[in-house]
Every structure is written in C-alpha cells, then in structure tokens.
C-alpha cells in the first residue's frame, strides 16, 4: 500500500511499523484541519494494512506539535466551530485498533499534547515540553485534554496544569505518569521505533485485544472491565496464534505468528 501524496505529513512502513511524521515545520507542526485530515486518513489506512502492526507518530527536533492552528479559530463563531466540527477527527484517532506510539521532541502543547495523549505510549526526549496552555488564549482544551490528562495523572495535577497553562518538562511528565519513557533527544525516534518493532513481533490479534481491554479500563467500572478483559481473553482461543503460541512454548521454540 502506498502512503505517498500527503502535503502536511510524511508516511511510510518498514518492518511492520508505520511511521507518520507531522510536516509543517514552519509553524512548529501546528495542527490545522488539513493536517488532521491527512493524519486520520493515514492512521485509518495503516489500521487496515496487514503489513502494519504498530504505528509511530513523530514531529521534528523542535516540536512534536506546538498546538492547534490558532489562525483557523481566532475569528470563528460558535456556529462556525460547531458546523466545522473539526474535533470529531480526534474520535477517529481513538478508534484505531493498532497500538500507536508518540515520539516527542520539543514542544507538545495544546492540541499537540492532546495528540500525544491520544496515542497509547509516549517516548519523550529530555528537552520535550508538554502542556495545555489554552487558558492563556481564553479557552480550554477541546480535543480531550481535560479528560485524558486527568485520567493519566489525576485530578489535582491535571487541574494545576490546565488552570495555569504552564509547560511541563519531560521528566516531570514521566514522574506524573503521562510519559512512558524519557530518553536523550537524539534517541527519541530510534527508541520509539525499537519499541514499535518489539510490539510488532507479538501476535497481532492478541496485541489489538490487549490494547482494547486496557482502554476499556478508563470507561467502565472494575466489574465491567474484568468481564470485558475475560471476554477478550476467551476470544483469543478461537485464533491460530493462540494455538501456535502455546504449542511453541511447550515445544521450546519460537512461535510463528500469522495474525489469524
């Protein structure tokens, strides 16, 4: 499958990993409607591509994404924002079944922080800066920031970060539970790709259902979540990969995953 022809992103696939690079460097990868449309299109296509088992989203050394494109919104009315409904694209990111890793250098602010949080894991460079500074321009996070940040780090810290709009270092974000791992700036993409390749080496159906079950933990009671996990666990006993994995374990050999 070809991933050429985009204007605001660069997309490719190698060794089971889809790589999407946000590519508006002149505006620190500000997330305008066209970029988000291309990003959702590439993610959706990779989700359907059997050659892709894990996805990495990154920016450049200066910014993952420094926020939404304020120029698109500065003069918009309530009716404009409601009828454009650009934020609905973020719901499609949430529905991607394959794991997504954000590889973050530089700024991940506003919509950029929300995009990183919409991913399943975040590898951050030591110089990365996270934040939800929307309060400083008279609004609040609108693409999931108040919800995902609170779920990731708890009410007290999320309230402080959102109400002050302050920037947060990568190490503070890691201590708070927002970031998976902090690495040297120059190693961010390599670390994210290595993690993605490791995940891509696992049985694909089990990976998808594991992601599905973990995400369900945010949306349900513990009782409902346990039932959901059990359902996904039982589902995997209808797959060839389950039989192959258990036989390979008993026979002390490497399993050959087929995604079936």
Number of C-alpha atoms within 10 A of each C-alpha: 10 8 16 11 10 15 12 19 23 19 21 17 20 11 14 19 24 26 25 22 19 26 22 19 16 7 13 23 27 27 26 19 16 13 19 22 15 19 24 17 17 21 25 17 16 27 20 13 14 12 16 21 30 29 29 26 26 25 28 20 18 17 25 33 32 24 26 21 16 12 10 12 12 9 8 11 10 8 9 11 13 11 9 11 10 15 15 10 16 17 13 13 19 14 13 20 20 24 21 27 25 27 26 35 29 24 27 31 27 28 26 28 26 27 24 26 21 23 19 17 20 24 29 33 25 20 18 26 25 31 26 28 23 22 16 13 10 7 9 17 17 13 22 19 24 18 15 17 24 18 14 17 18 14 13 9 14 21 15 11 20 23 15 15 20 18 18 18 19 25 20 13 22 18 13 14 15 22 23 15 20 21 18 13 16 12 16 24 24 12 19 26 23 13 17 23 19 13 18 21 15 17 21 21 22 19 19 17 19 16 16 19 20 14 14 17 16 13 10 12 11 12 10 13 18 15 13 17 19 12 13 17 15 9 14 16 11 11 14 15 22 20 14 17 18 12 14 14 12 9 10 9 10 11 18 13 16 12 15 13
